């Protein structure tokens, strides 16, 4: 898993796989799930991330962010 944070957009992306997503589904307001054609979850995007979770704590676990 890799974690990416866009400070300007305040969006956090959790990359869960190397496959390209076929579609994106909004599972809750501002939370998107990226899925392959066979239903495998390959990413999750969280909008307004700093309001929903502690960004510094999450990023402290991942040096590749």
N, CA and C atoms as an extended XYZ file, in Angstrom:
195
Properties=species:S:1:pos:R:3:atomname:S:1:resname:S:1:resid:I:1 pbc="F F F"
N         0.844       -1.169        0.000 N   UNK     1
C         0.000        0.000        0.000 CA  UNK     1
C         0.892        1.235        0.000 C   UNK     1
N         0.477        2.213       -0.777 N   UNK     2
C         1.149        3.505       -0.802 CA  UNK     2
C         0.132        4.577       -0.480 C   UNK     2
N         0.604        5.632        0.160 N   UNK     3
C        -0.272        6.725        0.569 CA  UNK     3
C         0.214        8.006       -0.081 C   UNK     3
N        -0.714        8.733       -0.696 N   UNK     4
C        -0.405       10.003       -1.336 CA  UNK     4
C        -1.341       11.059       -0.770 C   UNK     4
N        -0.787       12.238       -0.484 N   UNK     5
C        -1.610       13.327        0.034 CA  UNK     5
C        -1.365       14.574       -0.797 C   UNK     5
N        -2.436       15.160       -1.295 N   UNK     6
C        -2.388       16.417       -2.043 CA  UNK     6
C        -2.841       17.521       -1.096 C   UNK     6
N        -1.876       18.318       -0.639 N   UNK     7
C        -2.140       19.365        0.344 CA  UNK     7
C        -3.096       20.425       -0.195 C   UNK     7
N        -2.937       20.806       -1.450 N   UNK     8
C        -3.795       21.839       -2.042 CA  UNK     8
C        -5.242       21.374       -2.156 C   UNK     8
N        -5.442       20.138       -2.565 N   UNK     9
C        -6.789       19.594       -2.720 CA  UNK     9
C        -7.326       19.000       -1.414 C   UNK     9
N        -6.441       18.840       -0.429 N   UNK    10
C        -6.776       18.181        0.837 CA  UNK    10
C        -7.405       16.823        0.572 C   UNK    10
N        -6.717       16.048       -0.286 N   UNK    11
C        -7.199       14.719       -0.666 CA  UNK    11
C        -6.125       13.676       -0.365 C   UNK    11
N        -6.545       12.582        0.235 N   UNK    12
C        -5.662       11.476        0.558 CA  UNK    12
C        -6.019       10.304       -0.351 C   UNK    12
N        -5.001        9.673       -0.944 N   UNK    13
C        -5.239        8.515       -1.796 CA  UNK    13
C        -4.466        7.335       -1.252 C   UNK    13
N        -5.152        6.239       -1.029 N   UNK    14
C        -4.536        4.994       -0.601 CA  UNK    14
C        -4.485        4.068       -1.804 C   UNK    14
N        -3.283        3.813       -2.296 N   UNK    15
C        -3.114        2.924       -3.449 CA  UNK    15
C        -2.929        1.505       -2.926 C   UNK    15
N        -3.882        0.651       -3.234 N   UNK    16
C        -3.905       -0.697       -2.683 CA  UNK    16
C        -3.424       -1.768       -3.647 C   UNK    16
N        -3.229       -1.403       -4.908 N   UNK    17
C        -2.776       -2.372       -5.903 CA  UNK    17
C        -2.203       -1.674       -7.113 C   UNK    17
N        -1.575       -2.451       -7.989 N   UNK    18
C        -0.937       -1.889       -9.185 CA  UNK    18
C        -1.855       -1.844      -10.397 C   UNK    18
N        -2.985       -2.527      -10.318 N   UNK    19
C        -3.911       -2.540      -11.446 CA  UNK    19
C        -4.554       -1.176      -11.640 C   UNK    19
N        -4.950       -0.902      -12.888 N   UNK    20
C        -5.666        0.336      -13.183 CA  UNK    20
C        -7.141        0.140      -12.888 C   UNK    20
N        -7.765        1.109      -12.223 N   UNK    21
C        -9.190        0.953      -11.929 CA  UNK    21
C       -10.044        1.076      -13.183 C   UNK    21
N       -11.092        0.299      -13.225 N   UNK    22
C       -12.060        0.335      -14.321 CA  UNK    22
C       -13.113        1.409      -14.056 C   UNK    22
N       -13.493        1.550      -12.792 N   UNK    23
C       -14.472        2.565      -12.425 CA  UNK    23
C       -14.235        3.026      -10.997 C   UNK    23
N       -14.886        4.140      -10.647 N   UNK    24
C       -14.805        4.726       -9.311 CA  UNK    24
C       -16.221        4.841       -8.769 C   UNK    24
N       -16.395        4.396       -7.540 N   UNK    25
C       -17.689        4.437       -6.890 CA  UNK    25
C       -17.590        5.285       -5.628 C   UNK    25
N       -18.537        6.211       -5.462 N   UNK    26
C       -18.565        7.001       -4.234 CA  UNK    26
C       -19.321        6.192       -3.184 C   UNK    26
N       -18.597        5.749       -2.149 N   UNK    27
C       -19.215        4.899       -1.133 CA  UNK    27
C       -19.816        5.702        0.014 C   UNK    27
N       -19.388        6.936        0.132 N   UNK    28
C       -19.931        7.884        1.097 CA  UNK    28
C       -19.544        9.260        0.572 C   UNK    28
N       -20.182       10.303        1.034 N   UNK    29
C       -19.870       11.631        0.515 CA  UNK    29
C       -18.379       11.928        0.678 C   UNK    29
N       -17.690       12.115       -0.461 N   UNK    30
C       -16.276       12.453       -0.459 CA  UNK    30
C       -15.330       11.285       -0.285 C   UNK    30
N       -15.849       10.071       -0.283 N   UNK    31
C       -15.001        8.876       -0.171 CA  UNK    31
C       -15.248        8.011       -1.404 C   UNK    31
N       -14.189        7.872       -2.217 N   UNK    32
C       -14.290        7.160       -3.487 CA  UNK    32
C       -13.501        5.862       -3.440 C   UNK    32
N       -14.065        4.818       -4.007 N   UNK    33
C       -13.411        3.526       -4.080 CA  UNK    33
C       -13.115        3.227       -5.548 C   UNK    33
N       -11.861        2.928       -5.851 N   UNK    34
C       -11.419        2.626       -7.214 CA  UNK    34
C       -11.365        1.104       -7.376 C   UNK    34
N       -12.063        0.600       -8.405 N   UNK    35
C       -12.279       -0.836       -8.550 CA  UNK    35
C       -11.906       -1.297       -9.961 C   UNK    35
N       -11.351       -2.504      -10.064 N   UNK    36
C       -11.042       -3.096      -11.365 CA  UNK    36
C       -12.295       -3.724      -11.961 C   UNK    36
N       -12.184       -4.185      -13.215 N   UNK    37
C       -13.324       -4.794      -13.899 CA  UNK    37
C       -13.842       -6.044      -13.191 C   UNK    37
N       -12.959       -6.726      -12.433 N   UNK    38
C       -13.384       -7.939      -11.728 CA  UNK    38
C       -13.699       -7.689      -10.244 C   UNK    38
N       -13.848       -6.410       -9.861 N   UNK    39
C       -14.292       -6.073       -8.520 CA  UNK    39
C       -13.218       -5.919       -7.468 C   UNK    39
N       -11.953       -5.953       -7.867 N   UNK    40
C       -10.859       -5.808       -6.914 CA  UNK    40
C       -10.678       -4.323       -6.562 C   UNK    40
N       -10.609       -4.017       -5.281 N   UNK    41
C       -10.394       -2.640       -4.831 CA  UNK    41
C        -8.912       -2.316       -4.940 C   UNK    41
N        -8.583       -1.285       -5.730 N   UNK    42
C        -7.184       -0.926       -5.942 CA  UNK    42
C        -6.831        0.453       -5.388 C   UNK    42
N        -7.831        1.178       -4.891 N   UNK    43
C        -7.546        2.478       -4.317 CA  UNK    43
C        -8.746        3.073       -3.605 C   UNK    43
N        -8.442        3.968       -2.679 N   UNK    44
C        -9.476        4.707       -1.962 CA  UNK    44
C        -9.031        6.159       -1.886 C   UNK    44
N        -9.916        7.064       -2.269 N   UNK    45
C        -9.620        8.498       -2.195 CA  UNK    45
C       -10.553        9.133       -1.174 C   UNK    45
N        -9.967        9.981       -0.324 N   UNK    46
C       -10.732       10.655        0.716 CA  UNK    46
C       -10.589       12.160        0.526 C   UNK    46
N       -11.703       12.809        0.202 N   UNK    47
C       -11.725       14.265        0.048 CA  UNK    47
C       -11.839       14.909        1.425 C   UNK    47
N       -11.393       16.154        1.541 N   UNK    48
C       -11.411       16.862        2.829 CA  UNK    48
C       -10.760       16.006        3.909 C   UNK    48
N        -9.640       15.417        3.550 N   UNK    49
C        -8.988       14.433        4.407 CA  UNK    49
C        -8.597       14.988        5.776 C   UNK    49
N        -8.119       16.223        5.827 N   UNK    50
C        -7.672       16.769        7.114 CA  UNK    50
C        -8.831       16.976        8.084 C   UNK    50
N       -10.047       17.039        7.567 N   UNK    51
C       -11.224       17.165        8.426 CA  UNK    51
C       -11.730       15.805        8.897 C   UNK    51
N       -11.319       14.741        8.201 N   UNK    52
C       -11.837       13.409        8.487 CA  UNK    52
C       -10.889       12.550        9.313 C   UNK    52
N        -9.586       12.855        9.247 N   UNK    53
C        -8.599       12.051        9.956 CA  UNK    53
C        -7.340       12.857       10.221 C   UNK    53
N        -6.463       12.299       11.026 N   UNK    54
C        -5.214       12.968       11.375 CA  UNK    54
C        -4.170       12.663       10.298 C   UNK    54
N        -3.990       13.597        9.385 N   UNK    55
C        -3.076       13.404        8.246 CA  UNK    55
C        -1.651       13.143        8.704 C   UNK    55
N        -1.169       13.891        9.671 N   UNK    56
C         0.218       13.734       10.133 CA  UNK    56
C         0.472       12.330       10.660 C   UNK    56
N        -0.487       11.769       11.369 N   UNK    57
C        -0.319       10.418       11.891 CA  UNK    57
C        -0.250        9.403       10.763 C   UNK    57
N        -1.146        9.507        9.801 N   UNK    58
C        -1.150        8.559        8.685 CA  UNK    58
C         0.136        8.673        7.877 C   UNK    58
N         0.541        9.883        7.553 N   UNK    59
C         1.744       10.075        6.741 CA  UNK    59
C         3.005        9.672        7.484 C   UNK    59
N         2.997        9.694        8.796 N   UNK    60
C         4.184        9.310        9.558 CA  UNK    60
C         4.508        7.824        9.400 C   UNK    60
N         3.517        7.028        9.013 N   UNK    61
C         3.730        5.598        8.813 CA  UNK    61
C         4.309        5.272        7.437 C   UNK    61
N         4.228        6.229        6.515 N   UNK    62
C         4.612        5.972        5.122 CA  UNK    62
C         5.622        7.012        4.652 C   UNK    62
N         6.818        6.560        4.340 N   UNK    63
C         7.860        7.461        3.850 CA  UNK    63
C         7.725        7.770        2.374 C   UNK    63
N         6.939        6.957        1.617 N   UNK    64
C         6.803        7.123        0.178 CA  UNK    64
C         5.693        8.082       -0.183 C   UNK    64
N         5.048        8.714        0.775 N   UNK    65
C         3.897        9.569        0.480 CA  UNK    65
C         4.311       10.891       -0.122 C   UNK    65
